[in-house]
Amino acid sequence: MEILISMESRVITMKKEGFGVNVLIVGHRCYRCEHAWVPRNISEIPEICPKCKSPYWKKEKTRFTKKELKKLNKSSKKNKGKKK
């Protein structure tokens, strides 16, 4: 199953292999824990993430732990190798 998430349009796309059906679901994604969910009321924006309870779920992180920095550095090095 392939899941694509777009924060700009608040759309979660789910595609099951072998079925050929695309489903568009309006939802949210937390920048902190990367949890994606579909709210009960689409018109209201939630105050906190239901998984990590962070009130800053819709803001990108500016400070990172040492572990997160190592992970970001490894992924950026892999991406640099692919671009060449």
N, CA, C and O atoms as a Maestro MAE file, in Angstrom:
{
 s_m_m2io_version
 :::
 2.0.0
}

f_m_ct {
 s_m_title
 :::
 protein
 m_atom[336] {
  # First column is atom index #
  i_m_mmod_type
  r_m_x_coord
  r_m_y_coord
  r_m_z_coord
  i_m_residue_number
  s_m_chain_name
  s_m_pdb_residue_name
  s_m_pdb_atom_name
  i_m_atomic_number
  :::
  1 25 0.843 -1.168 0.000 1 A "MET " " N  " 7
  2 3 0.000 0.000 0.000 1 A "MET " " CA " 6
  3 2 0.891 1.234 0.000 1 A "MET " " C  " 6
  4 15 1.837 1.316 0.783 1 A "MET " " O  " 8
  5 25 0.602 2.175 -0.856 2 A "GLU " " N  " 7
  6 3 1.385 3.395 -0.991 2 A "GLU " " CA " 6
  7 2 0.570 4.558 -0.438 2 A "GLU " " C  " 6
  8 15 -0.593 4.734 -0.802 2 A "GLU " " O  " 8
  9 25 1.184 5.360 0.447 3 A "ILE " " N  " 7
  10 3 0.496 6.508 1.025 3 A "ILE " " CA " 6
  11 2 1.321 7.751 0.731 3 A "ILE " " C  " 6
  12 15 2.492 7.819 1.104 3 A "ILE " " O  " 8
  13 25 0.729 8.728 0.070 4 A "LEU " " N  " 7
  14 3 1.373 10.003 -0.217 4 A "LEU " " CA " 6
  15 2 0.659 11.082 0.566 4 A "LEU " " C  " 6
  16 15 -0.570 11.137 0.567 4 A "LEU " " O  " 8
  17 25 1.421 11.950 1.240 5 A "ILE " " N  " 7
  18 3 0.824 12.978 2.068 5 A "ILE " " CA " 6
  19 2 1.315 14.342 1.613 5 A "ILE " " C  " 6
  20 15 2.520 14.550 1.474 5 A "ILE " " O  " 8
  21 25 0.406 15.264 1.380 6 A "SER " " N  " 7
  22 3 0.737 16.622 0.979 6 A "SER " " CA " 6
  23 2 0.238 17.579 2.050 6 A "SER " " C  " 6
  24 15 -0.964 17.657 2.301 6 A "SER " " O  " 8
  25 25 1.162 18.315 2.691 7 A "MET " " N  " 7
  26 3 0.775 19.244 3.745 7 A "MET " " CA " 6
  27 2 0.114 20.494 3.172 7 A "MET " " C  " 6
  28 15 -0.746 21.090 3.822 7 A "MET " " O  " 8
  29 25 0.501 20.896 1.969 8 A "GLU " " N  " 7
  30 3 -0.007 22.132 1.399 8 A "GLU " " CA " 6
  31 2 -1.518 22.057 1.185 8 A "GLU " " C  " 6
  32 15 -2.241 22.984 1.550 8 A "GLU " " O  " 8
  33 25 -1.991 20.984 0.607 9 A "SER " " N  " 7
  34 3 -3.406 20.878 0.279 9 A "SER " " CA " 6
  35 2 -4.189 20.053 1.298 9 A "SER " " C  " 6
  36 15 -5.391 19.852 1.128 9 A "SER " " O  " 8
  37 25 -3.540 19.581 2.334 10 A "ARG " " N  " 7
  38 3 -4.166 18.755 3.370 10 A "ARG " " CA " 6
  39 2 -4.844 17.529 2.773 10 A "ARG " " C  " 6
  40 15 -5.964 17.190 3.154 10 A "ARG " " O  " 8
  41 25 -4.168 16.860 1.833 11 A "VAL " " N  " 7
  42 3 -4.738 15.686 1.170 11 A "VAL " " CA " 6
  43 2 -3.827 14.494 1.401 11 A "VAL " " C  " 6
  44 15 -2.611 14.593 1.236 11 A "VAL " " O  " 8
  45 25 -4.410 13.376 1.779 12 A "ILE " " N  " 7
  46 3 -3.690 12.123 1.948 12 A "ILE " " CA " 6
  47 2 -4.155 11.202 0.817 12 A "ILE " " C  " 6
  48 15 -5.351 10.936 0.690 12 A "ILE " " O  " 8
  49 25 -3.230 10.719 0.003 13 A "THR " " N  " 7
  50 3 -3.567 9.829 -1.102 13 A "THR " " CA " 6
  51 2 -3.153 8.410 -0.743 13 A "THR " " C  " 6
  52 15 -1.996 8.169 -0.397 13 A "THR " " O  " 8
  53 25 -4.078 7.482 -0.821 14 A "MET " " N  " 7
  54 3 -3.786 6.092 -0.519 14 A "MET " " CA " 6
  55 2 -4.030 5.269 -1.777 14 A "MET " " C  " 6
  56 15 -5.074 5.408 -2.415 14 A "MET " " O  " 8
  57 25 -3.082 4.418 -2.137 15 A "LYS " " N  " 7
  58 3 -3.239 3.572 -3.316 15 A "LYS " " CA " 6
  59 2 -2.859 2.144 -2.955 15 A "LYS " " C  " 6
  60 15 -1.740 1.888 -2.511 15 A "LYS " " O  " 8
  61 25 -3.775 1.231 -3.140 16 A "LYS " " N  " 7
  62 3 -3.498 -0.182 -2.898 16 A "LYS " " CA " 6
  63 2 -3.032 -0.807 -4.195 16 A "LYS " " C  " 6
  64 15 -3.627 -0.589 -5.250 16 A "LYS " " O  " 8
  65 25 -1.962 -1.589 -4.113 17 A "GLU " " N  " 7
  66 3 -1.435 -2.242 -5.306 17 A "GLU " " CA " 6
  67 2 -2.396 -3.332 -5.768 17 A "GLU " " C  " 6
  68 15 -2.945 -4.075 -4.953 17 A "GLU " " O  " 8
  69 25 -2.589 -3.419 -7.054 18 A "GLY " " N  " 7
  70 3 -3.431 -4.458 -7.603 18 A "GLY " " CA " 6
  71 2 -4.895 -4.078 -7.729 18 A "GLY " " C  " 6
  72 15 -5.650 -4.753 -8.430 18 A "GLY " " O  " 8
  73 25 -5.307 -3.013 -7.066 19 A "PHE " " N  " 7
  74 3 -6.700 -2.614 -7.134 19 A "PHE " " CA " 6
  75 2 -6.915 -1.460 -8.104 19 A "PHE " " C  " 6
  76 15 -7.987 -1.352 -8.701 19 A "PHE " " O  " 8
  77 25 -5.911 -0.592 -8.274 20 A "GLY " " N  " 7
  78 3 -6.006 0.510 -9.217 20 A "GLY " " CA " 6
  79 2 -6.971 1.601 -8.809 20 A "GLY " " C  " 6
  80 15 -7.457 2.343 -9.662 20 A "GLY " " O  " 8
  81 25 -7.259 1.716 -7.524 21 A "VAL " " N  " 7
  82 3 -8.184 2.732 -7.051 21 A "VAL " " CA " 6
  83 2 -7.414 3.745 -6.211 21 A "VAL " " C  " 6
  84 15 -6.713 3.378 -5.268 21 A "VAL " " O  " 8
  85 25 -7.551 5.018 -6.561 22 A "ASN " " N  " 7
  86 3 -6.945 6.078 -5.760 22 A "ASN " " CA " 6
  87 2 -8.013 6.687 -4.866 22 A "ASN " " C  " 6
  88 15 -9.127 6.947 -5.321 22 A "ASN " " O  " 8
  89 25 -7.689 6.913 -3.613 23 A "VAL " " N  " 7
  90 3 -8.621 7.496 -2.671 23 A "VAL " " CA " 6
  91 2 -7.997 8.774 -2.136 23 A "VAL " " C  " 6
  92 15 -6.873 8.751 -1.633 23 A "VAL " " O  " 8
  93 25 -8.707 9.882 -2.237 24 A "LEU " " N  " 7
  94 3 -8.228 11.146 -1.688 24 A "LEU " " CA " 6
  95 2 -8.961 11.419 -0.385 24 A "LEU " " C  " 6
  96 15 -10.191 11.442 -0.338 24 A "LEU " " O  " 8
  97 25 -8.192 11.624 0.664 25 A "ILE " " N  " 7
  98 3 -8.750 11.857 1.986 25 A "ILE " " CA " 6
  99 2 -8.160 13.143 2.523 25 A "ILE " " C  " 6
  100 15 -6.942 13.319 2.489 25 A "ILE " " O  " 8
  101 25 -8.988 14.045 3.016 26 A "VAL " " N  " 7
  102 3 -8.499 15.287 3.607 26 A "VAL " " CA " 6
  103 2 -8.077 14.987 5.030 26 A "VAL " " C  " 6
  104 15 -8.848 14.424 5.807 26 A "VAL " " O  " 8
  105 25 -6.848 15.365 5.374 27 A "GLY " " N  " 7
  106 3 -6.349 15.076 6.706 27 A "GLY " " CA " 6
  107 2 -5.221 16.005 7.107 27 A "GLY " " C  " 6
  108 15 -4.960 17.006 6.439 27 A "GLY " " O  " 8
  109 25 -4.557 15.674 8.195 28 A "HIS " " N  " 7
  110 3 -3.462 16.466 8.739 28 A "HIS " " CA " 6
  111 2 -2.252 15.575 8.974 28 A "HIS " " C  " 6
  112 15 -2.374 14.353 9.060 28 A "HIS " " O  " 8
  113 25 -1.069 16.208 9.079 29 A "ARG " " N  " 7
  114 3 0.165 15.486 9.388 29 A "ARG " " CA " 6
  115 2 0.989 16.310 10.351 29 A "ARG " " C  " 6
  116 15 1.172 17.511 10.152 29 A "ARG " " O  " 8
  117 25 1.488 15.664 11.401 30 A "CYS " " N  " 7
  118 3 2.299 16.319 12.423 30 A "CYS " " CA " 6
  119 2 3.745 16.407 11.945 30 A "CYS " " C  " 6
  120 15 4.321 15.409 11.512 30 A "CYS " " O  " 8
  121 25 4.334 17.614 12.025 31 A "TYR " " N  " 7
  122 3 5.740 17.785 11.675 31 A "TYR " " CA " 6
  123 2 6.658 17.147 12.714 31 A "TYR " " C  " 6
  124 15 7.794 16.795 12.398 31 A "TYR " " O  " 8
  125 25 6.188 16.997 13.934 32 A "ARG " " N  " 7
  126 3 7.027 16.486 15.028 32 A "ARG " " CA " 6
  127 2 7.178 14.968 14.983 32 A "ARG " " C  " 6
  128 15 8.296 14.451 14.977 32 A "ARG " " O  " 8
  129 25 6.050 14.254 14.953 33 A "CYS " " N  " 7
  130 3 6.098 12.785 15.013 33 A "CYS " " CA " 6
  131 2 5.703 12.130 13.692 33 A "CYS " " C  " 6
  132 15 5.702 10.903 13.594 33 A "CYS " " O  " 8
  133 25 5.367 12.925 12.674 34 A "GLU " " N  " 7
  134 3 4.980 12.464 11.344 34 A "GLU " " CA " 6
  135 2 3.709 11.604 11.340 34 A "GLU " " C  " 6
  136 15 3.499 10.801 10.431 34 A "GLU " " O  " 8
  137 25 2.882 11.778 12.347 35 A "HIS " " N  " 7
  138 3 1.607 11.060 12.422 35 A "HIS " " CA " 6
  139 2 0.609 11.723 11.477 35 A "HIS " " C  " 6
  140 15 0.489 12.948 11.470 35 A "HIS " " O  " 8
  141 25 -0.111 10.929 10.680 36 A "ALA " " N  " 7
  142 3 -1.137 11.445 9.778 36 A "ALA " " CA " 6
  143 2 -2.493 10.968 10.257 36 A "ALA " " C  " 6
  144 15 -2.647 9.805 10.630 36 A "ALA " " O  " 8
  145 25 -3.480 11.860 10.251 37 A "TRP " " N  " 7
  146 3 -4.806 11.487 10.721 37 A "TRP " " CA " 6
  147 2 -5.879 12.262 9.975 37 A "TRP " " C  " 6
  148 15 -5.617 13.305 9.377 37 A "TRP " " O  " 8
  149 25 -7.088 11.729 10.024 38 A "VAL " " N  " 7
  150 3 -8.249 12.372 9.411 38 A "VAL " " CA " 6
  151 2 -9.129 12.872 10.552 38 A "VAL " " C  " 6
  152 15 -9.562 12.083 11.391 38 A "VAL " " O  " 8
  153 25 -9.398 14.189 10.591 39 A "PRO " " N  " 7
  154 3 -10.204 14.734 11.693 39 A "PRO " " CA " 6
  155 2 -11.686 14.395 11.526 39 A "PRO " " C  " 6
  156 15 -12.146 14.108 10.421 39 A "PRO " " O  " 8
  157 25 -12.412 14.431 12.617 40 A "ARG " " N  " 7
  158 3 -13.858 14.187 12.560 40 A "ARG " " CA " 6
  159 2 -14.562 15.342 11.859 40 A "ARG " " C  " 6
  160 15 -15.470 15.136 11.054 40 A "ARG " " O  " 8
  161 25 -14.124 16.574 12.180 41 A "ASN " " N  " 7
  162 3 -14.703 17.762 11.569 41 A "ASN " " CA " 6
  163 2 -13.624 18.413 10.709 41 A "ASN " " C  " 6
  164 15 -12.647 18.942 11.240 41 A "ASN " " O  " 8
  165 25 -13.788 18.379 9.400 42 A "ILE " " N  " 7
  166 3 -12.763 18.857 8.481 42 A "ILE " " CA " 6
  167 2 -12.563 20.365 8.570 42 A "ILE " " C  " 6
  168 15 -11.454 20.852 8.350 42 A "ILE " " O  " 8
  169 25 -13.607 21.103 8.888 43 A "SER " " N  " 7
  170 3 -13.512 22.562 8.900 43 A "SER " " CA " 6
  171 2 -12.694 23.100 10.076 43 A "SER " " C  " 6
  172 15 -12.189 24.220 9.999 43 A "SER " " O  " 8
  173 25 -12.551 22.343 11.150 44 A "GLU " " N  " 7
  174 3 -11.792 22.785 12.329 44 A "GLU " " CA " 6
  175 2 -10.372 22.245 12.288 44 A "GLU " " C  " 6
  176 15 -10.155 21.066 12.007 44 A "GLU " " O  " 8
  177 25 -9.407 23.113 12.570 45 A "ILE " " N  " 7
  178 3 -8.008 22.685 12.660 45 A "ILE " " CA " 6
  179 2 -7.726 22.335 14.116 45 A "ILE " " C  " 6
  180 15 -7.968 23.153 15.004 45 A "ILE " " O  " 8
  181 25 -7.216 21.124 14.377 46 A "PRO " " N  " 7
  182 3 -6.988 20.706 15.763 46 A "PRO " " CA " 6
  183 2 -5.899 21.523 16.450 46 A "PRO " " C  " 6
  184 15 -4.993 22.046 15.801 46 A "PRO " " O  " 8
  185 25 -6.003 21.624 17.774 47 A "GLU " " N  " 7
  186 3 -5.023 22.382 18.547 47 A "GLU " " CA " 6
  187 2 -3.764 21.574 18.829 47 A "GLU " " C  " 6
  188 15 -2.672 22.138 18.907 47 A "GLU " " O  " 8
  189 25 -3.903 20.253 18.983 48 A "ILE " " N  " 7
  190 3 -2.756 19.394 19.289 48 A "ILE " " CA " 6
  191 2 -2.771 18.152 18.409 48 A "ILE " " C  " 6
  192 15 -3.806 17.776 17.858 48 A "ILE " " O  " 8
  193 25 -1.606 17.522 18.285 49 A "CYS " " N  " 7
  194 3 -1.503 16.248 17.573 49 A "CYS " " CA " 6
  195 2 -2.080 15.154 18.471 49 A "CYS " " C  " 6
  196 15 -1.736 15.098 19.651 49 A "CYS " " O  " 8
  197 25 -2.943 14.287 17.951 50 A "PRO " " N  " 7
  198 3 -3.528 13.248 18.798 50 A "PRO " " CA " 6
  199 2 -2.529 12.196 19.275 50 A "PRO " " C  " 6
  200 15 -2.793 11.508 20.261 50 A "PRO " " O  " 8
  201 25 -1.389 12.057 18.599 51 A "LYS " " N  " 7
  202 3 -0.411 11.045 18.996 51 A "LYS " " CA " 6
  203 2 0.588 11.586 20.013 51 A "LYS " " C  " 6
  204 15 0.735 11.028 21.101 51 A "LYS " " O  " 8
  205 25 1.281 12.679 19.657 52 A "CYS " " N  " 7
  206 3 2.345 13.189 20.541 52 A "CYS " " CA " 6
  207 2 1.878 14.332 21.430 52 A "CYS " " C  " 6
  208 15 2.618 14.771 22.310 52 A "CYS " " O  " 8
  209 25 0.669 14.817 21.214 53 A "LYS " " N  " 7
  210 3 0.051 15.886 22.006 53 A "LYS " " CA " 6
  211 2 0.778 17.225 21.901 53 A "LYS " " C  " 6
  212 15 0.625 18.080 22.774 53 A "LYS " " O  " 8
  213 25 1.560 17.416 20.853 54 A "SER " " N  " 7
  214 3 2.301 18.659 20.670 54 A "SER " " CA " 6
  215 2 1.390 19.745 20.114 54 A "SER " " C  " 6
  216 15 0.684 19.516 19.131 54 A "SER " " O  " 8
  217 25 1.396 20.935 20.736 55 A "PRO " " N  " 7
  218 3 0.606 22.039 20.186 55 A "PRO " " CA " 6
  219 2 1.279 22.667 18.954 55 A "PRO " " C  " 6
  220 15 0.677 23.500 18.277 55 A "PRO " " O  " 8
  221 25 2.516 22.270 18.667 56 A "TYR " " N  " 7
  222 3 3.265 22.815 17.538 56 A "TYR " " CA " 6
  223 2 3.300 21.841 16.360 56 A "TYR " " C  " 6
  224 15 4.251 21.854 15.579 56 A "TYR " " O  " 8
  225 25 2.284 21.005 16.225 57 A "TRP " " N  " 7
  226 3 2.261 19.965 15.196 57 A "TRP " " CA " 6
  227 2 2.290 20.527 13.785 57 A "TRP " " C  " 6
  228 15 2.744 19.842 12.868 57 A "TRP " " O  " 8
  229 25 1.817 21.761 13.577 58 A "LYS " " N  " 7
  230 3 1.756 22.310 12.222 58 A "LYS " " CA " 6
  231 2 2.919 23.249 11.892 58 A "LYS " " C  " 6
  232 15 2.942 23.865 10.826 58 A "LYS " " O  " 8
  233 25 3.883 23.355 12.812 59 A "LYS " " N  " 7
  234 3 5.067 24.189 12.579 59 A "LYS " " CA " 6
  235 2 6.289 23.302 12.413 59 A "LYS " " C  " 6
  236 15 6.463 22.327 13.144 59 A "LYS " " O  " 8
  237 25 7.140 23.648 11.439 60 A "GLU " " N  " 7
  238 3 8.354 22.868 11.228 60 A "GLU " " CA " 6
  239 2 9.315 23.064 12.389 60 A "GLU " " C  " 6
  240 15 9.370 24.137 12.989 60 A "GLU " " O  " 8
  241 25 10.076 22.014 12.701 61 A "LYS " " N  " 7
  242 3 11.040 22.079 13.796 61 A "LYS " " CA " 6
  243 2 12.213 22.969 13.414 61 A "LYS " " C  " 6
  244 15 12.640 22.986 12.260 61 A "LYS " " O  " 8
  245 25 12.729 23.704 14.387 62 A "THR " " N  " 7
  246 3 13.915 24.524 14.168 62 A "THR " " CA " 6
  247 2 15.080 24.047 15.026 62 A "THR " " C  " 6
  248 15 16.236 24.335 14.715 62 A "THR " " O  " 8
  249 25 14.787 23.324 16.098 63 A "ARG " " N  " 7
  250 3 15.816 22.764 16.968 63 A "ARG " " CA " 6
  251 2 15.705 21.250 16.940 63 A "ARG " " C  " 6
  252 15 14.609 20.691 16.964 63 A "ARG " " O  " 8
  253 25 16.861 20.595 16.890 64 A "PHE " " N  " 7
  254 3 16.877 19.138 16.787 64 A "PHE " " CA " 6
  255 2 17.791 18.542 17.844 64 A "PHE " " C  " 6
  256 15 18.728 19.197 18.302 64 A "PHE " " O  " 8
  257 25 17.519 17.292 18.236 65 A "THR " " N  " 7
  258 3 18.397 16.564 19.136 65 A "THR " " CA " 6
  259 2 19.580 16.025 18.332 65 A "THR " " C  " 6
  260 15 19.554 16.060 17.101 65 A "THR " " O  " 8
  261 25 20.605 15.532 19.003 66 A "LYS " " N  " 7
  262 3 21.778 14.991 18.321 66 A "LYS " " CA " 6
  263 2 21.400 13.816 17.428 66 A "LYS " " C  " 6
  264 15 21.922 13.676 16.321 66 A "LYS " " O  " 8
  265 25 20.484 12.966 17.918 67 A "LYS " " N  " 7
  266 3 20.028 11.812 17.143 67 A "LYS " " CA " 6
  267 2 19.351 12.255 15.848 67 A "LYS " " C  " 6
  268 15 19.607 11.704 14.778 67 A "LYS " " O  " 8
  269 25 18.480 13.263 15.966 68 A "GLU " " N  " 7
  270 3 17.757 13.748 14.792 68 A "GLU " " CA " 6
  271 2 18.708 14.390 13.788 68 A "GLU " " C  " 6
  272 15 18.518 14.250 12.580 68 A "GLU " " O  " 8
  273 25 19.733 15.095 14.278 69 A "LEU " " N  " 7
  274 3 20.718 15.708 13.393 69 A "LEU " " CA " 6
  275 2 21.500 14.656 12.614 69 A "LEU " " C  " 6
  276 15 21.747 14.819 11.419 69 A "LEU " " O  " 8
  277 25 21.890 13.574 13.295 70 A "LYS " " N  " 7
  278 3 22.605 12.492 12.624 70 A "LYS " " CA " 6
  279 2 21.739 11.885 11.523 70 A "LYS " " C  " 6
  280 15 22.219 11.608 10.424 70 A "LYS " " O  " 8
  281 25 20.456 11.682 11.832 71 A "LYS " " N  " 7
  282 3 19.533 11.103 10.869 71 A "LYS " " CA " 6
  283 2 19.362 12.033 9.661 71 A "LYS " " C  " 6
  284 15 19.335 11.571 8.521 71 A "LYS " " O  " 8
  285 25 19.246 13.341 9.913 72 A "LEU " " N  " 7
  286 3 19.117 14.312 8.822 72 A "LEU " " CA " 6
  287 2 20.372 14.349 7.961 72 A "LEU " " C  " 6
  288 15 20.281 14.431 6.736 72 A "LEU " " O  " 8
  289 25 21.549 14.290 8.593 73 A "ASN " " N  " 7
  290 3 22.810 14.315 7.854 73 A "ASN " " CA " 6
  291 2 22.958 13.085 6.973 73 A "ASN " " C  " 6
  292 15 23.412 13.185 5.833 73 A "ASN " " O  " 8
  293 25 22.573 11.916 7.500 74 A "LYS " " N  " 7
  294 3 22.662 10.685 6.718 74 A "LYS " " CA " 6
  295 2 21.738 10.744 5.510 74 A "LYS " " C  " 6
  296 15 22.124 10.348 4.410 74 A "LYS " " O  " 8
  297 25 20.524 11.234 5.711 75 A "SER " " N  " 7
  298 3 19.578 11.296 4.594 75 A "SER " " CA " 6
  299 2 20.005 12.330 3.559 75 A "SER " " C  " 6
  300 15 19.791 12.124 2.365 75 A "SER " " O  " 8
  301 25 20.607 13.441 3.992 76 A "SER " " N  " 7
  302 3 21.059 14.450 3.029 76 A "SER " " CA " 6
  303 2 22.258 13.944 2.228 76 A "SER " " C  " 6
  304 15 22.397 14.274 1.050 76 A "SER " " O  " 8
  305 25 23.128 13.144 2.858 77 A "LYS " " N  " 7
  306 3 24.265 12.568 2.140 77 A "LYS " " CA " 6
  307 2 23.781 11.579 1.087 77 A "LYS " " C  " 6
  308 15 24.334 11.524 -0.012 77 A "LYS " " O  " 8
  309 25 22.750 10.794 1.415 78 A "LYS " " N  " 7
  310 3 22.196 9.833 0.460 78 A "LYS " " CA " 6
  311 2 21.565 10.565 -0.714 78 A "LYS " " C  " 6
  312 15 21.709 10.145 -1.862 78 A "LYS " " O  " 8
  313 25 20.867 11.659 -0.427 79 A "ASN " " N  " 7
  314 3 20.217 12.431 -1.492 79 A "ASN " " CA " 6
  315 2 21.233 13.094 -2.411 79 A "ASN " " C  " 6
  316 15 20.991 13.220 -3.612 79 A "ASN " " O  " 8
  317 25 22.375 13.521 -1.859 80 A "LYS " " N  " 7
  318 3 23.410 14.143 -2.684 80 A "LYS " " CA " 6
  319 2 23.989 13.132 -3.666 80 A "LYS " " C  " 6
  320 15 24.296 13.480 -4.806 80 A "LYS " " O  " 8
  321 25 24.137 11.900 -3.235 81 A "GLY " " N  " 7
  322 3 24.657 10.841 -4.094 81 A "GLY " " CA " 6
  323 2 23.700 10.507 -5.232 81 A "GLY " " C  " 6
  324 15 24.141 10.152 -6.325 81 A "GLY " " O  " 8
  325 25 22.409 10.615 -4.992 82 A "LYS " " N  " 7
  326 3 21.418 10.292 -6.015 82 A "LYS " " CA " 6
  327 2 21.325 11.372 -7.086 82 A "LYS " " C  " 6
  328 15 21.007 11.073 -8.238 82 A "LYS " " O  " 8
  329 25 21.598 12.629 -6.722 83 A "LYS " " N  " 7
  330 3 21.472 13.735 -7.670 83 A "LYS " " CA " 6
  331 2 22.568 13.715 -8.725 83 A "LYS " " C  " 6
  332 15 22.361 14.215 -9.830 83 A "LYS " " O  " 8
  333 25 23.732 13.147 -8.407 84 A "LYS " " N  " 7
  334 3 24.870 13.152 -9.342 84 A "LYS " " CA " 6
  335 2 24.665 12.208 -10.482 84 A "LYS " " C  " 6
  336 15 25.527 12.094 -11.352 84 A "LYS " " O  " 8
  :::
 }
 m_bond[335] {
  # First column is bond index #
  i_m_from
  i_m_to
  i_m_order
  :::
  1 1 2 1
  2 2 3 1
  3 3 4 2
  4 3 5 1
  5 5 6 1
  6 6 7 1
  7 7 8 2
  8 7 9 1
  9 9 10 1
  10 10 11 1
  11 11 12 2
  12 11 13 1
  13 13 14 1
  14 14 15 1
  15 15 16 2
  16 15 17 1
  17 17 18 1
  18 18 19 1
  19 19 20 2
  20 19 21 1
  21 21 22 1
  22 22 23 1
  23 23 24 2
  24 23 25 1
  25 25 26 1
  26 26 27 1
  27 27 28 2
  28 27 29 1
  29 29 30 1
  30 30 31 1
  31 31 32 2
  32 31 33 1
  33 33 34 1
  34 34 35 1
  35 35 36 2
  36 35 37 1
  37 37 38 1
  38 38 39 1
  39 39 40 2
  40 39 41 1
  41 41 42 1
  42 42 43 1
  43 43 44 2
  44 43 45 1
  45 45 46 1
  46 46 47 1
  47 47 48 2
  48 47 49 1
  49 49 50 1
  50 50 51 1
  51 51 52 2
  52 51 53 1
  53 53 54 1
  54 54 55 1
  55 55 56 2
  56 55 57 1
  57 57 58 1
  58 58 59 1
  59 59 60 2
  60 59 61 1
  61 61 62 1
  62 62 63 1
  63 63 64 2
  64 63 65 1
  65 65 66 1
  66 66 67 1
  67 67 68 2
  68 67 69 1
  69 69 70 1
  70 70 71 1
  71 71 72 2
  72 71 73 1
  73 73 74 1
  74 74 75 1
  75 75 76 2
  76 75 77 1
  77 77 78 1
  78 78 79 1
  79 79 80 2
  80 79 81 1
  81 81 82 1
  82 82 83 1
  83 83 84 2
  84 83 85 1
  85 85 86 1
  86 86 87 1
  87 87 88 2
  88 87 89 1
  89 89 90 1
  90 90 91 1
  91 91 92 2
  92 91 93 1
  93 93 94 1
  94 94 95 1
  95 95 96 2
  96 95 97 1
  97 97 98 1
  98 98 99 1
  99 99 100 2
  100 99 101 1
  101 101 102 1
  102 102 103 1
  103 103 104 2
  104 103 105 1
  105 105 106 1
  106 106 107 1
  107 107 108 2
  108 107 109 1
  109 109 110 1
  110 110 111 1
  111 111 112 2
  112 111 113 1
  113 113 114 1
  114 114 115 1
  115 115 116 2
  116 115 117 1
  117 117 118 1
  118 118 119 1
  119 119 120 2
  120 119 121 1
  121 121 122 1
  122 122 123 1
  123 123 124 2
  124 123 125 1
  125 125 126 1
  126 126 127 1
  127 127 128 2
  128 127 129 1
  129 129 130 1
  130 130 131 1
  131 131 132 2
  132 131 133 1
  133 133 134 1
  134 134 135 1
  135 135 136 2
  136 135 137 1
  137 137 138 1
  138 138 139 1
  139 139 140 2
  140 139 141 1
  141 141 142 1
  142 142 143 1
  143 143 144 2
  144 143 145 1
  145 145 146 1
  146 146 147 1
  147 147 148 2
  148 147 149 1
  149 149 150 1
  150 150 151 1
  151 151 152 2
  152 151 153 1
  153 153 154 1
  154 154 155 1
  155 155 156 2
  156 155 157 1
  157 157 158 1
  158 158 159 1
  159 159 160 2
  160 159 161 1
  161 161 162 1
  162 162 163 1
  163 163 164 2
  164 163 165 1
  165 165 166 1
  166 166 167 1
  167 167 168 2
  168 167 169 1
  169 169 170 1
  170 170 171 1
  171 171 172 2
  172 171 173 1
  173 173 174 1
  174 174 175 1
  175 175 176 2
  176 175 177 1
  177 177 178 1
  178 178 179 1
  179 179 180 2
  180 179 181 1
  181 181 182 1
  182 182 183 1
  183 183 184 2
  184 183 185 1
  185 185 186 1
  186 186 187 1
  187 187 188 2
  188 187 189 1
  189 189 190 1
  190 190 191 1
  191 191 192 2
  192 191 193 1
  193 193 194 1
  194 194 195 1
  195 195 196 2
  196 195 197 1
  197 197 198 1
  198 198 199 1
  199 199 200 2
  200 199 201 1
  201 201 202 1
  202 202 203 1
  203 203 204 2
  204 203 205 1
  205 205 206 1
  206 206 207 1
  207 207 208 2
  208 207 209 1
  209 209 210 1
  210 210 211 1
  211 211 212 2
  212 211 213 1
  213 213 214 1
  214 214 215 1
  215 215 216 2
  216 215 217 1
  217 217 218 1
  218 218 219 1
  219 219 220 2
  220 219 221 1
  221 221 222 1
  222 222 223 1
  223 223 224 2
  224 223 225 1
  225 225 226 1
  226 226 227 1
  227 227 228 2
  228 227 229 1
  229 229 230 1
  230 230 231 1
  231 231 232 2
  232 231 233 1
  233 233 234 1
  234 234 235 1
  235 235 236 2
  236 235 237 1
  237 237 238 1
  238 238 239 1
  239 239 240 2
  240 239 241 1
  241 241 242 1
  242 242 243 1
  243 243 244 2
  244 243 245 1
  245 245 246 1
  246 246 247 1
  247 247 248 2
  248 247 249 1
  249 249 250 1
  250 250 251 1
  251 251 252 2
  252 251 253 1
  253 253 254 1
  254 254 255 1
  255 255 256 2
  256 255 257 1
  257 257 258 1
  258 258 259 1
  259 259 260 2
  260 259 261 1
  261 261 262 1
  262 262 263 1
  263 263 264 2
  264 263 265 1
  265 265 266 1
  266 266 267 1
  267 267 268 2
  268 267 269 1
  269 269 270 1
  270 270 271 1
  271 271 272 2
  272 271 273 1
  273 273 274 1
  274 274 275 1
  275 275 276 2
  276 275 277 1
  277 277 278 1
  278 278 279 1
  279 279 280 2
  280 279 281 1
  281 281 282 1
  282 282 283 1
  283 283 284 2
  284 283 285 1
  285 285 286 1
  286 286 287 1
  287 287 288 2
  288 287 289 1
  289 289 290 1
  290 290 291 1
  291 291 292 2
  292 291 293 1
  293 293 294 1
  294 294 295 1
  295 295 296 2
  296 295 297 1
  297 297 298 1
  298 298 299 1
  299 299 300 2
  300 299 301 1
  301 301 302 1
  302 302 303 1
  303 303 304 2
  304 303 305 1
  305 305 306 1
  306 306 307 1
  307 307 308 2
  308 307 309 1
  309 309 310 1
  310 310 311 1
  311 311 312 2
  312 311 313 1
  313 313 314 1
  314 314 315 1
  315 315 316 2
  316 315 317 1
  317 317 318 1
  318 318 319 1
  319 319 320 2
  320 319 321 1
  321 321 322 1
  322 322 323 1
  323 323 324 2
  324 323 325 1
  325 325 326 1
  326 326 327 1
  327 327 328 2
  328 327 329 1
  329 329 330 1
  330 330 331 1
  331 331 332 2
  332 331 333 1
  333 333 334 1
  334 334 335 1
  335 335 336 2
  :::
 }
}
